[in-house]
Amino acid sequence: MISPVIDTFDDVCALLADYQQFLSGKAEGTADAYRRTVRHLIGWVAQLPGNNGYFQPRQLTNTAVELYLTHLEQEGLSLSHQARVKSTISNFARFLIEEKGLLQRNPTRGIELPPVPLPSPRALSSLWATGRAAG
C-alpha cells in the first residue's frame, strides 16, 4: 500500500507499477501511451516551484493541469494531443481517487479545451463531379 506521502523515487515507482496494473484491461499501445504521459506529467509537476523535485498526488490540482496543458501548447503540441493528455490525466486521477484514496477530486474537471477542428472536406474528383464515376 502506498502511503499518502510519496517522497522517494521508490514510492513513485510503486505508484506507477500500481497504475500499470490499473491499466491492465487496456490495449498495450494505449496503456503504454498512458504510462509515458503520466511519467512525463509527474516529472513536470515535481519541477514546479515549491515541489522540490518531488511529486505528491495532492500537487495534481486543476491549476497544475491547466499549466501543464498550456505548457504542451507552448511546446507546439496539437490540440488533439492536448485532448488525449487531458483524458490520460483524468484516467490517472480516477486511479488516484478510486484505487488509492490519494485525491478527493479529479483535477481535470471543469477544464475545457477548444473543440478539435474537423478536417476540411476534400473536393470531389472530377469524375464524381461530372457523374462519370463507375458505380
A tleap script that builds the chain and sets N, CA, C and O, in Angstrom:
source leaprc.protein.ff14SB
mol = sequence {
  NMET ILE SER PRO VAL ILE ASP THR PHE ASP
  ASP VAL CYS ALA LEU LEU ALA ASP TYR GLN
  GLN PHE LEU SER GLY LYS ALA GLU GLY THR
  ALA ASP ALA TYR ARG ARG THR VAL ARG HIE
  LEU ILE GLY TRP VAL ALA GLN LEU PRO GLY
  ASN ASN GLY TYR PHE GLN PRO ARG GLN LEU
  THR ASN THR ALA VAL GLU LEU TYR LEU THR
  HIE LEU GLU GLN GLU GLY LEU SER LEU SER
  HIE GLN ALA ARG VAL LYS SER THR ILE SER
  ASN PHE ALA ARG PHE LEU ILE GLU GLU LYS
  GLY LEU LEU GLN ARG ASN PRO THR ARG GLY
  ILE GLU LEU PRO PRO VAL PRO LEU PRO SER
  PRO ARG ALA LEU SER SER LEU TRP ALA THR
  GLY ARG ALA ALA CGLY
}
set mol.1.N position { 0.841 -1.191 0.000 }
set mol.1.CA position { 0.000 0.000 0.000 }
set mol.1.C position { 0.880 1.245 0.000 }
set mol.1.O position { 1.828 1.341 0.779 }
set mol.2.N position { 0.571 2.175 -0.853 }
set mol.2.CA position { 1.304 3.428 -0.935 }
set mol.2.C position { 0.851 4.339 0.201 }
set mol.2.O position { -0.344 4.477 0.461 }
set mol.3.N position { 1.814 4.955 0.870 }
set mol.3.CA position { 1.437 5.897 1.923 }
set mol.3.C position { 0.949 7.187 1.270 }
set mol.3.O position { 1.235 7.438 0.100 }
set mol.4.N position { 0.206 8.014 2.031 }
set mol.4.CA position { -0.288 9.267 1.468 }
set mol.4.C position { 0.845 10.218 1.081 }
set mol.4.O position { 0.635 11.140 0.293 }
set mol.5.N position { 2.037 10.002 1.626 }
set mol.5.CA position { 3.181 10.846 1.287 }
set mol.5.C position { 4.096 10.049 0.374 }
set mol.5.O position { 4.601 8.987 0.739 }
set mol.6.N position { 4.295 10.576 -0.799 }
set mol.6.CA position { 5.177 9.946 -1.774 }
set mol.6.C position { 6.415 10.829 -1.847 }
set mol.6.O position { 6.412 11.870 -2.503 }
set mol.7.N position { 7.478 10.399 -1.162 }
set mol.7.CA position { 8.624 11.294 -1.074 }
set mol.7.C position { 9.935 10.659 -1.529 }
set mol.7.O position { 11.010 11.216 -1.309 }
set mol.8.N position { 9.841 9.494 -2.161 }
set mol.8.CA position { 11.054 8.893 -2.693 }
set mol.8.C position { 10.804 8.405 -4.108 }
set mol.8.O position { 9.662 8.233 -4.534 }
set mol.9.N position { 11.874 8.190 -4.811 }
set mol.9.CA position { 11.792 7.642 -6.159 }
set mol.9.C position { 11.104 6.280 -6.133 }
set mol.9.O position { 10.313 5.959 -7.020 }
set mol.10.N position { 11.411 5.483 -5.111 }
set mol.10.CA position { 10.792 4.154 -4.980 }
set mol.10.C position { 9.284 4.251 -4.806 }
set mol.10.O position { 8.539 3.424 -5.333 }
set mol.11.N position { 8.829 5.267 -4.060 }
set mol.11.CA position { 7.384 5.464 -3.883 }
set mol.11.C position { 6.710 5.771 -5.216 }
set mol.11.O position { 5.637 5.245 -5.509 }
set mol.12.N position { 7.340 6.623 -6.024 }
set mol.12.CA position { 6.788 6.966 -7.339 }
set mol.12.C position { 6.783 5.725 -8.226 }
set mol.12.O position { 5.814 5.481 -8.945 }
set mol.13.N position { 7.852 4.945 -8.181 }
set mol.13.CA position { 7.908 3.710 -8.976 }
set mol.13.C position { 6.802 2.744 -8.551 }
set mol.13.O position { 6.170 2.120 -9.403 }
set mol.14.N position { 6.564 2.616 -7.265 }
set mol.14.CA position { 5.497 1.737 -6.776 }
set mol.14.C position { 4.136 2.246 -7.231 }
set mol.14.O position { 3.274 1.458 -7.621 }
set mol.15.N position { 3.943 3.554 -7.182 }
set mol.15.CA position { 2.678 4.133 -7.633 }
set mol.15.C position { 2.467 3.850 -9.120 }
set mol.15.O position { 1.368 3.482 -9.536 }
set mol.16.N position { 3.518 4.024 -9.918 }
set mol.16.CA position { 3.418 3.765 -11.353 }
set mol.16.C position { 3.187 2.279 -11.638 }
set mol.16.O position { 2.468 1.939 -12.577 }
set mol.17.N position { 3.779 1.403 -10.850 }
set mol.17.CA position { 3.539 -0.037 -11.023 }
set mol.17.C position { 2.075 -0.370 -10.725 }
set mol.17.O position { 1.457 -1.172 -11.424 }
set mol.18.N position { 1.535 0.250 -9.686 }
set mol.18.CA position { 0.116 0.040 -9.374 }
set mol.18.C position { -0.768 0.598 -10.483 }
set mol.18.O position { -1.787 0.002 -10.830 }
set mol.19.N position { -0.377 1.741 -11.037 }
set mol.19.CA position { -1.148 2.329 -12.139 }
set mol.19.C position { -1.113 1.409 -13.357 }
set mol.19.O position { -2.109 1.266 -14.066 }
set mol.20.N position { 0.039 0.789 -13.592 }
set mol.20.CA position { 0.147 -0.155 -14.704 }
set mol.20.C position { -0.842 -1.301 -14.527 }
set mol.20.O position { -1.466 -1.739 -15.493 }
set mol.21.N position { -0.984 -1.782 -13.313 }
set mol.21.CA position { -1.975 -2.831 -13.043 }
set mol.21.C position { -3.397 -2.327 -13.299 }
set mol.21.O position { -4.239 -3.062 -13.815 }
set mol.22.N position { -3.653 -1.089 -12.939 }
set mol.22.CA position { -4.960 -0.459 -13.155 }
set mol.22.C position { -5.286 -0.411 -14.647 }
set mol.22.O position { -6.452 -0.480 -15.035 }
set mol.23.N position { -4.250 -0.292 -15.480 }
set mol.23.CA position { -4.425 -0.202 -16.932 }
set mol.23.C position { -4.475 -1.567 -17.608 }
set mol.23.O position { -4.544 -1.638 -18.835 }
set mol.24.N position { -4.443 -2.635 -16.848 }
set mol.24.CA position { -4.297 -3.972 -17.434 }
set mol.24.C position { -5.386 -4.337 -18.439 }
set mol.24.O position { -5.145 -5.186 -19.297 }
set mol.25.N position { -6.558 -3.742 -18.373 }
set mol.25.CA position { -7.620 -4.068 -19.319 }
set mol.25.C position { -7.536 -3.307 -20.636 }
set mol.25.O position { -8.309 -3.572 -21.556 }
set mol.26.N position { -6.619 -2.380 -20.731 }
set mol.26.CA position { -6.496 -1.564 -21.947 }
set mol.26.C position { -5.556 -2.238 -22.945 }
set mol.26.O position { -4.727 -3.068 -22.573 }
set mol.27.N position { -5.697 -1.872 -24.205 }
set mol.27.CA position { -4.781 -2.365 -25.235 }
set mol.27.C position { -3.362 -1.943 -24.877 }
set mol.27.O position { -3.160 -0.883 -24.286 }
set mol.28.N position { -2.387 -2.761 -25.229 }
set mol.28.CA position { -0.998 -2.499 -24.834 }
set mol.28.C position { -0.507 -1.131 -25.316 }
set mol.28.O position { 0.161 -0.419 -24.566 }
set mol.29.N position { -0.824 -0.764 -26.537 }
set mol.29.CA position { -0.392 0.535 -27.056 }
set mol.29.C position { -1.003 1.686 -26.275 }
set mol.29.O position { -0.337 2.686 -26.009 }
set mol.30.N position { -2.259 1.544 -25.913 }
set mol.30.CA position { -2.943 2.574 -25.120 }
set mol.30.C position { -2.320 2.667 -23.736 }
set mol.30.O position { -2.016 3.761 -23.260 }
set mol.31.N position { -2.129 1.524 -23.090 }
set mol.31.CA position { -1.533 1.512 -21.749 }
set mol.31.C position { -0.133 2.110 -21.777 }
set mol.31.O position { 0.242 2.844 -20.863 }
set mol.32.N position { 0.642 1.807 -22.813 }
set mol.32.CA position { 1.994 2.349 -22.932 }
set mol.32.C position { 1.942 3.874 -23.082 }
set mol.32.O position { 2.729 4.581 -22.453 }
set mol.33.N position { 1.035 4.378 -23.897 }
set mol.33.CA position { 0.893 5.831 -24.080 }
set mol.33.C position { 0.473 6.492 -22.770 }
set mol.33.O position { 0.978 7.561 -22.427 }
set mol.34.N position { -0.447 5.865 -22.037 }
set mol.34.CA position { -0.879 6.412 -20.742 }
set mol.34.C position { 0.300 6.464 -19.775 }
set mol.34.O position { 0.489 7.466 -19.086 }
set mol.35.N position { 1.095 5.397 -19.715 }
set mol.35.CA position { 2.245 5.364 -18.793 }
set mol.35.C position { 3.262 6.447 -19.144 }
set mol.35.O position { 3.764 7.143 -18.261 }
set mol.36.N position { 3.562 6.585 -20.425 }
set mol.36.CA position { 4.521 7.624 -20.841 }
set mol.36.C position { 4.025 9.014 -20.467 }
set mol.36.O position { 4.778 9.838 -19.948 }
set mol.37.N position { 2.754 9.259 -20.736 }
set mol.37.CA position { 2.179 10.570 -20.431 }
set mol.37.C position { 2.218 10.846 -18.933 }
set mol.37.O position { 2.581 11.947 -18.519 }
set mol.38.N position { 1.854 9.873 -18.125 }
set mol.38.CA position { 1.831 10.064 -16.670 }
set mol.38.C position { 3.241 10.249 -16.128 }
set mol.38.O position { 3.444 11.067 -15.230 }
set mol.39.N position { 4.222 9.515 -16.647 }
set mol.39.CA position { 5.605 9.720 -16.200 }
set mol.39.C position { 6.065 11.140 -16.513 }
set mol.39.O position { 6.705 11.784 -15.681 }
set mol.40.N position { 5.742 11.632 -17.708 }
set mol.40.CA position { 6.122 12.993 -18.083 }
set mol.40.C position { 5.426 14.008 -17.182 }
set mol.40.O position { 6.052 14.955 -16.707 }
set mol.41.N position { 4.133 13.809 -16.948 }
set mol.41.CA position { 3.366 14.695 -16.080 }
set mol.41.C position { 3.963 14.744 -14.675 }
set mol.41.O position { 4.159 15.826 -14.120 }
set mol.42.N position { 4.251 13.584 -14.103 }
set mol.42.CA position { 4.813 13.521 -12.748 }
set mol.42.C position { 6.136 14.275 -12.687 }
set mol.42.O position { 6.375 15.038 -11.751 }
set mol.43.N position { 6.987 14.065 -13.672 }
set mol.43.CA position { 8.265 14.781 -13.707 }
set mol.43.C position { 8.075 16.281 -13.817 }
set mol.43.O position { 8.782 17.053 -13.170 }
set mol.44.N position { 7.121 16.690 -14.635 }
set mol.44.CA position { 6.854 18.118 -14.831 }
set mol.44.C position { 6.314 18.743 -13.547 }
set mol.44.O position { 6.763 19.815 -13.142 }
set mol.45.N position { 5.356 18.080 -12.910 }
set mol.45.CA position { 4.768 18.601 -11.667 }
set mol.45.C position { 5.837 18.687 -10.580 }
set mol.45.O position { 5.866 19.654 -9.818 }
set mol.46.N position { 6.706 17.697 -10.502 }
set mol.46.CA position { 7.756 17.695 -9.480 }
set mol.46.C position { 8.689 18.889 -9.629 }
set mol.46.O position { 9.270 19.347 -8.644 }
set mol.47.N position { 8.840 19.401 -10.853 }
set mol.47.CA position { 9.750 20.527 -11.102 }
set mol.47.C position { 9.101 21.893 -10.887 }
set mol.47.O position { 9.775 22.918 -10.987 }
set mol.48.N position { 7.807 21.919 -10.594 }
set mol.48.CA position { 7.151 23.201 -10.336 }
set mol.48.C position { 7.743 23.842 -9.082 }
set mol.48.O position { 8.173 23.138 -8.168 }
set mol.49.N position { 7.767 25.168 -9.036 }
set mol.49.CA position { 8.300 25.854 -7.847 }
set mol.49.C position { 7.590 25.378 -6.571 }
set mol.49.O position { 6.366 25.261 -6.521 }
set mol.50.N position { 8.390 25.116 -5.565 }
set mol.50.CA position { 7.850 24.685 -4.279 }
set mol.50.C position { 7.720 23.178 -4.127 }
set mol.50.O position { 7.480 22.693 -3.022 }
set mol.51.N position { 7.873 22.428 -5.210 }
set mol.51.CA position { 7.734 20.974 -5.122 }
set mol.51.C position { 9.059 20.267 -4.875 }
set mol.51.O position { 9.080 19.065 -4.609 }
set mol.52.N position { 10.160 20.997 -4.959 }
set mol.52.CA position { 11.492 20.488 -4.614 }
set mol.52.C position { 11.868 19.194 -5.319 }
set mol.52.O position { 12.608 18.379 -4.767 }
set mol.53.N position { 11.366 19.001 -6.531 }
set mol.53.CA position { 11.720 17.808 -7.290 }
set mol.53.C position { 10.944 16.564 -6.909 }
set mol.53.O position { 11.247 15.474 -7.395 }
set mol.54.N position { 9.950 16.706 -6.050 }
set mol.54.CA position { 9.150 15.571 -5.608 }
set mol.54.C position { 7.730 15.692 -6.145 }
set mol.54.O position { 7.215 16.789 -6.365 }
set mol.55.N position { 7.118 14.539 -6.348 }
set mol.55.CA position { 5.717 14.502 -6.753 }
set mol.55.C position { 4.876 13.988 -5.601 }
set mol.55.O position { 5.161 12.939 -5.023 }
set mol.56.N position { 3.841 14.740 -5.275 }
set mol.56.CA position { 2.823 14.325 -4.325 }
set mol.56.C position { 1.493 14.379 -5.059 }
set mol.56.O position { 1.229 15.374 -5.734 }
set mol.57.N position { 0.644 13.367 -4.964 }
set mol.57.CA position { -0.639 13.412 -5.666 }
set mol.57.C position { -1.446 14.685 -5.395 }
set mol.57.O position { -2.153 15.166 -6.281 }
set mol.58.N position { -1.348 15.233 -4.183 }
set mol.58.CA position { -2.104 16.449 -3.878 }
set mol.58.C position { -1.633 17.653 -4.704 }
set mol.58.O position { -2.327 18.668 -4.769 }
set mol.59.N position { -0.461 17.542 -5.331 }
set mol.59.CA position { 0.032 18.612 -6.210 }
set mol.59.C position { -0.676 18.594 -7.560 }
set mol.59.O position { -0.580 19.548 -8.331 }
set mol.60.N position { -1.375 17.523 -7.835 }
set mol.60.CA position { -2.090 17.388 -9.102 }
set mol.60.C position { -3.432 18.110 -8.968 }
set mol.60.O position { -4.476 17.498 -8.739 }
set mol.61.N position { -3.364 19.424 -9.121 }
set mol.61.CA position { -4.531 20.284 -8.951 }
set mol.61.C position { -5.051 20.733 -10.310 }
set mol.61.O position { -4.408 20.524 -11.339 }
set mol.62.N position { -6.217 21.347 -10.293 }
set mol.62.CA position { -6.798 21.918 -11.501 }
set mol.62.C position { -5.828 22.923 -12.121 }
set mol.62.O position { -5.633 22.932 -13.336 }
set mol.63.N position { -5.225 23.763 -11.292 }
set mol.63.CA position { -4.274 24.769 -11.784 }
set mol.63.C position { -3.053 24.107 -12.402 }
set mol.63.O position { -2.590 24.534 -13.459 }
set mol.64.N position { -2.523 23.069 -11.761 }
set mol.64.CA position { -1.347 22.370 -12.300 }
set mol.64.C position { -1.676 21.753 -13.659 }
set mol.64.O position { -0.860 21.813 -14.579 }
set mol.65.N position { -2.870 21.157 -13.793 }
set mol.65.CA position { -3.265 20.559 -15.074 }
set mol.65.C position { -3.401 21.648 -16.140 }
set mol.65.O position { -2.945 21.468 -17.269 }
set mol.66.N position { -4.014 22.756 -15.794 }
set mol.66.CA position { -4.133 23.862 -16.758 }
set mol.66.C position { -2.763 24.358 -17.200 }
set mol.66.O position { -2.539 24.597 -18.386 }
set mol.67.N position { -1.840 24.512 -16.244 }
set mol.67.CA position { -0.479 24.946 -16.579 }
set mol.67.C position { 0.226 23.926 -17.470 }
set mol.67.O position { 0.939 24.295 -18.404 }
set mol.68.N position { 0.025 22.653 -17.180 }
set mol.68.CA position { 0.650 21.593 -17.969 }
set mol.68.C position { 0.125 21.611 -19.404 }
set mol.68.O position { 0.902 21.504 -20.352 }
set mol.69.N position { -1.183 21.744 -19.563 }
set mol.69.CA position { -1.760 21.796 -20.915 }
set mol.69.C position { -1.283 23.037 -21.659 }
set mol.69.O position { -1.045 22.980 -22.866 }
set mol.70.N position { -1.141 24.153 -20.957 }
set mol.70.CA position { -0.598 25.371 -21.573 }
set mol.70.C position { 0.848 25.144 -21.991 }
set mol.70.O position { 1.265 25.578 -23.065 }
set mol.71.N position { 1.606 24.467 -21.146 }
set mol.71.CA position { 2.999 24.124 -21.471 }
set mol.71.C position { 3.058 23.288 -22.756 }
set mol.71.O position { 3.894 23.535 -23.626 }
set mol.72.N position { 2.168 22.302 -22.866 }
set mol.72.CA position { 2.153 21.468 -24.072 }
set mol.72.C position { 1.814 22.299 -25.307 }
set mol.72.O position { 2.399 22.106 -26.373 }
set mol.73.N position { 0.871 23.222 -25.157 }
set mol.73.CA position { 0.509 24.104 -26.272 }
set mol.73.C position { 1.706 24.955 -26.679 }
set mol.73.O position { 1.974 25.118 -27.869 }
set mol.74.N position { 2.430 25.500 -25.694 }
set mol.74.CA position { 3.605 26.321 -25.984 }
set mol.74.C position { 4.722 25.507 -26.620 }
set mol.74.O position { 5.551 26.047 -27.352 }
set mol.75.N position { 4.742 24.217 -26.342 }
set mol.75.CA position { 5.723 23.324 -26.965 }
set mol.75.C position { 5.323 22.960 -28.396 }
set mol.75.O position { 6.058 22.261 -29.093 }
set mol.76.N position { 4.157 23.436 -28.827 }
set mol.76.CA position { 3.710 23.207 -30.196 }
set mol.76.C position { 2.931 21.929 -30.404 }
set mol.76.O position { 2.722 21.506 -31.541 }
set mol.77.N position { 2.496 21.302 -29.310 }
set mol.77.CA position { 1.725 20.067 -29.456 }
set mol.77.C position { 0.296 20.399 -29.852 }
set mol.77.O position { -0.272 21.395 -29.403 }
set mol.78.N position { -0.268 19.564 -30.686 }
set mol.78.CA position { -1.578 19.820 -31.273 }
set mol.78.C position { -2.688 19.777 -30.226 }
set mol.78.O position { -2.525 19.238 -29.131 }
set mol.79.N position { -3.797 20.353 -30.598 }
set mol.79.CA position { -4.977 20.343 -29.743 }
set mol.79.C position { -5.464 18.918 -29.516 }
set mol.79.O position { -5.914 18.588 -28.418 }
set mol.80.N position { -5.381 18.075 -30.529 }
set mol.80.CA position { -5.815 16.685 -30.351 }
set mol.80.C position { -4.880 15.964 -29.368 }
set mol.80.O position { -5.338 15.126 -28.590 }
set mol.81.N position { -3.586 16.276 -29.392 }
set mol.81.CA position { -2.657 15.685 -28.433 }
set mol.81.C position { -2.994 16.167 -27.019 }
set mol.81.O position { -3.007 15.380 -26.072 }
set mol.82.N position { -3.262 17.455 -26.891 }
set mol.82.CA position { -3.626 18.003 -25.581 }
set mol.82.C position { -4.889 17.326 -25.043 }
set mol.82.O position { -4.982 17.041 -23.849 }
set mol.83.N position { -5.853 17.072 -25.919 }
set mol.83.CA position { -7.091 16.401 -25.504 }
set mol.83.C position { -6.787 14.981 -25.025 }
set mol.83.O position { -7.367 14.526 -24.039 }
set mol.84.N position { -5.885 14.277 -25.712 }
set mol.84.CA position { -5.505 12.921 -25.277 }
set mol.84.C position { -4.802 12.970 -23.923 }
set mol.84.O position { -5.035 12.125 -23.059 }
set mol.85.N position { -3.937 13.971 -23.751 }
set mol.85.CA position { -3.229 14.116 -22.474 }
set mol.85.C position { -4.223 14.398 -21.352 }
set mol.85.O position { -4.121 13.818 -20.271 }
set mol.86.N position { -5.173 15.279 -21.601 }
set mol.86.CA position { -6.190 15.587 -20.586 }
set mol.86.C position { -6.967 14.318 -20.213 }
set mol.86.O position { -7.238 14.078 -19.036 }
set mol.87.N position { -7.315 13.526 -21.193 }
set mol.87.CA position { -8.025 12.269 -20.940 }
set mol.87.C position { -7.160 11.322 -20.104 }
set mol.87.O position { -7.664 10.663 -19.194 }
set mol.88.N position { -5.879 11.252 -20.406 }
set mol.88.CA position { -4.961 10.398 -19.644 }
set mol.88.C position { -4.849 10.879 -18.207 }
set mol.88.O position { -4.870 10.074 -17.276 }
set mol.89.N position { -4.730 12.196 -18.024 }
set mol.89.CA position { -4.638 12.747 -16.666 }
set mol.89.C position { -5.917 12.424 -15.897 }
set mol.89.O position { -5.862 12.090 -14.713 }
set mol.90.N position { -7.049 12.519 -16.553 }
set mol.90.CA position { -8.324 12.196 -15.920 }
set mol.90.C position { -8.346 10.732 -15.485 }
set mol.90.O position { -8.817 10.413 -14.393 }
set mol.91.N position { -7.843 9.851 -16.331 }
set mol.91.CA position { -7.773 8.432 -16.005 }
set mol.91.C position { -6.844 8.201 -14.813 }
set mol.91.O position { -7.179 7.434 -13.910 }
set mol.92.N position { -5.692 8.852 -14.801 }
set mol.92.CA position { -4.734 8.727 -13.697 }
set mol.92.C position { -5.352 9.264 -12.403 }
set mol.92.O position { -5.184 8.670 -11.338 }
set mol.93.N position { -6.062 10.379 -12.498 }
set mol.93.CA position { -6.716 10.948 -11.316 }
set mol.93.C position { -7.783 9.986 -10.781 }
set mol.93.O position { -7.929 9.822 -9.570 }
set mol.94.N position { -8.518 9.360 -11.688 }
set mol.94.CA position { -9.522 8.379 -11.261 }
set mol.94.C position { -8.861 7.236 -10.490 }
set mol.94.O position { -9.393 6.771 -9.482 }
set mol.95.N position { -7.701 6.787 -10.971 }
set mol.95.CA position { -6.920 5.770 -10.267 }
set mol.95.C position { -6.521 6.272 -8.873 }
set mol.95.O position { -6.655 5.548 -7.887 }
set mol.96.N position { -6.032 7.512 -8.800 }
set mol.96.CA position { -5.607 8.064 -7.509 }
set mol.96.C position { -6.782 8.225 -6.543 }
set mol.96.O position { -6.612 8.102 -5.330 }
set mol.97.N position { -7.954 8.496 -7.073 }
set mol.97.CA position { -9.154 8.665 -6.245 }
set mol.97.C position { -9.718 7.308 -5.823 }
set mol.97.O position { -9.865 7.023 -4.634 }
set mol.98.N position { -10.031 6.479 -6.819 }
set mol.98.CA position { -10.765 5.239 -6.565 }
set mol.98.C position { -9.908 4.113 -5.998 }
set mol.98.O position { -10.356 3.371 -5.124 }
set mol.99.N position { -8.696 3.985 -6.485 }
set mol.99.CA position { -7.853 2.855 -6.084 }
set mol.99.C position { -6.936 3.181 -4.911 }
set mol.99.O position { -6.631 2.312 -4.095 }
set mol.100.N position { -6.497 4.436 -4.829 }
set mol.100.CA position { -5.505 4.787 -3.816 }
set mol.100.C position { -6.026 5.715 -2.728 }
set mol.100.O position { -5.425 5.806 -1.657 }
set mol.101.N position { -7.123 6.399 -2.981 }
set mol.101.CA position { -7.640 7.345 -1.992 }
set mol.101.C position { -6.705 8.514 -1.742 }
set mol.101.O position { -6.691 9.079 -0.648 }
set mol.102.N position { -5.915 8.882 -2.760 }
set mol.102.CA position { -4.915 9.944 -2.597 }
set mol.102.C position { -5.378 11.304 -3.116 }
set mol.102.O position { -4.722 12.317 -2.872 }
set mol.103.N position { -6.488 11.330 -3.821 }
set mol.103.CA position { -7.078 12.587 -4.291 }
set mol.103.C position { -8.552 12.577 -3.915 }
set mol.103.O position { -9.170 11.521 -3.784 }
set mol.104.N position { -9.096 13.764 -3.746 }
set mol.104.CA position { -10.516 13.890 -3.440 }
set mol.104.C position { -11.336 14.194 -4.684 }
set mol.104.O position { -12.503 13.812 -4.776 }
set mol.105.N position { -10.716 14.890 -5.650 }
set mol.105.CA position { -11.465 15.400 -6.795 }
set mol.105.C position { -10.599 15.280 -8.047 }
set mol.105.O position { -9.381 15.442 -7.984 }
set mol.106.N position { -11.223 15.002 -9.164 }
set mol.106.CA position { -10.488 14.894 -10.425 }
set mol.106.C position { -10.071 16.295 -10.885 }
set mol.106.O position { -10.931 17.142 -11.128 }
set mol.107.N position { -8.766 16.548 -11.007 }
set mol.107.CA position { -8.293 17.895 -11.341 }
set mol.107.C position { -8.572 18.321 -12.784 }
set mol.107.O position { -8.360 19.482 -13.132 }
set mol.108.N position { -9.039 17.411 -13.615 }
set mol.108.CA position { -9.365 17.796 -14.995 }
set mol.108.C position { -10.787 18.321 -15.101 }
set mol.108.O position { -11.182 18.871 -16.129 }
set mol.109.N position { -11.550 18.147 -14.037 }
set mol.109.CA position { -12.940 18.581 -14.031 }
set mol.109.C position { -13.026 20.089 -14.234 }
set mol.109.O position { -12.365 20.862 -13.540 }
set mol.110.N position { -13.839 20.488 -15.184 }
set mol.110.CA position { -14.034 21.907 -15.459 }
set mol.110.C position { -13.038 22.497 -16.436 }
set mol.110.O position { -13.183 23.651 -16.837 }
set mol.111.N position { -12.031 21.736 -16.829 }
set mol.111.CA position { -11.063 22.245 -17.808 }
set mol.111.C position { -11.617 21.967 -19.191 }
set mol.111.O position { -11.865 20.819 -19.560 }
set mol.112.N position { -11.803 23.018 -19.940 }
set mol.112.CA position { -12.342 22.903 -21.285 }
set mol.112.C position { -11.255 23.245 -22.298 }
set mol.112.O position { -10.592 24.277 -22.188 }
set mol.113.N position { -11.084 22.396 -23.256 }
set mol.113.CA position { -10.204 22.677 -24.389 }
set mol.113.C position { -11.086 23.084 -25.556 }
set mol.113.O position { -12.230 22.640 -25.653 }
set mol.114.N position { -10.570 23.922 -26.440 }
set mol.114.CA position { -11.368 24.239 -27.630 }
set mol.114.C position { -11.635 22.954 -28.411 }
set mol.114.O position { -10.828 22.025 -28.367 }
set mol.115.N position { -12.751 22.894 -29.118 }
set mol.115.CA position { -13.021 21.683 -29.898 }
set mol.115.C position { -11.930 21.473 -30.949 }
set mol.115.O position { -11.414 22.426 -31.532 }
set mol.116.N position { -11.599 20.224 -31.172 }
set mol.116.CA position { -10.619 19.886 -32.202 }
set mol.116.C position { -11.288 20.123 -33.546 }
set mol.116.O position { -12.330 19.532 -33.830 }
set mol.117.N position { -10.696 20.989 -34.387 }
set mol.117.CA position { -11.329 21.260 -35.682 }
set mol.117.C position { -11.347 20.016 -36.558 }
set mol.117.O position { -10.387 19.246 -36.598 }
set mol.118.N position { -12.448 19.841 -37.248 }
set mol.118.CA position { -12.568 18.727 -38.184 }
set mol.118.C position { -11.803 19.069 -39.452 }
set mol.118.O position { -11.751 20.235 -39.844 }
set mol.119.N position { -11.209 18.075 -40.097 }
set mol.119.CA position { -10.516 18.362 -41.352 }
set mol.119.C position { -11.518 18.862 -42.391 }
set mol.119.O position { -12.667 18.423 -42.432 }
set mol.120.N position { -11.059 19.781 -43.220 }
set mol.120.CA position { -11.970 20.311 -44.241 }
set mol.120.C position { -12.247 19.225 -45.275 }
set mol.120.O position { -11.370 18.430 -45.612 }
set mol.121.N position { -13.468 19.207 -45.767 }
set mol.121.CA position { -13.810 18.164 -46.749 }
set mol.121.C position { -13.000 18.355 -48.026 }
set mol.121.O position { -12.698 19.473 -48.442 }
set mol.122.N position { -12.669 17.244 -48.615 }
set mol.122.CA position { -11.924 17.295 -49.882 }
set mol.122.C position { -12.905 17.471 -51.026 }
set mol.122.O position { -14.047 17.016 -50.965 }
set mol.123.N position { -12.438 18.136 -52.062 }
set mol.123.CA position { -13.281 18.310 -53.244 }
set mol.123.C position { -13.472 16.948 -53.918 }
set mol.123.O position { -12.559 16.123 -53.951 }
set mol.124.N position { -14.639 16.741 -54.436 }
set mol.124.CA position { -14.892 15.510 -55.165 }
set mol.124.C position { -14.028 15.482 -56.417 }
set mol.124.O position { -13.751 16.519 -57.020 }
set mol.125.N position { -13.618 14.315 -56.788 }
set mol.125.CA position { -12.805 14.215 -58.001 }
set mol.125.C position { -13.637 14.662 -59.200 }
set mol.125.O position { -14.866 14.695 -59.140 }
set mol.126.N position { -12.973 14.994 -60.252 }
set mol.126.CA position { -13.696 15.465 -61.438 }
set mol.126.C position { -14.618 14.369 -61.980 }
set mol.126.O position { -15.654 14.678 -62.569 }
set mol.127.N position { -14.259 13.095 -61.790 }
set mol.127.CA position { -15.131 12.018 -62.241 }
set mol.127.C position { -16.437 12.016 -61.466 }
set mol.127.O position { -17.508 11.857 -62.051 }
set mol.128.N position { -16.358 12.189 -60.168 }
set mol.128.CA position { -17.569 12.233 -59.363 }
set mol.128.C position { -18.377 13.477 -59.696 }
set mol.128.O position { -19.605 13.432 -59.772 }
set mol.129.N position { -17.689 14.569 -59.890 }
set mol.129.CA position { -18.375 15.844 -60.131 }
set mol.129.C position { -19.137 15.812 -61.458 }
set mol.129.O position { -20.190 16.436 -61.585 }
set mol.130.N position { -18.611 15.092 -62.436 }
set mol.130.CA position { -19.267 15.054 -63.728 }
set mol.130.C position { -20.225 13.883 -63.880 }
set mol.130.O position { -20.896 13.745 -64.903 }
set mol.131.N position { -20.282 13.047 -62.861 }
set mol.131.CA position { -21.195 11.917 -62.891 }
set mol.131.C position { -20.682 10.746 -63.688 }
set mol.131.O position { -21.466 9.855 -64.012 }
set mol.132.N position { -19.391 10.696 -64.027 }
set mol.132.CA position { -18.851 9.607 -64.837 }
set mol.132.C position { -18.174 8.535 -63.984 }
set mol.132.O position { -17.487 7.670 -64.526 }
set mol.133.N position { -18.346 8.572 -62.720 }
set mol.133.CA position { -17.677 7.562 -61.881 }
set mol.133.C position { -18.358 6.214 -62.070 }
set mol.133.O position { -19.573 6.120 -62.246 }
set mol.134.N position { -17.543 5.191 -62.029 }
set mol.134.CA position { -18.112 3.836 -62.136 }
set mol.134.C position { -18.912 3.563 -60.886 }
set mol.134.O position { -18.496 3.932 -59.787 }
set mol.135.N position { -19.993 2.954 -61.030 }
set mol.135.CA position { -20.758 2.794 -59.825 }
set mol.135.C position { -21.651 1.712 -59.863 }
set mol.135.O position { -22.366 1.467 -58.891 }
savepdb mol mol.pdb
quit
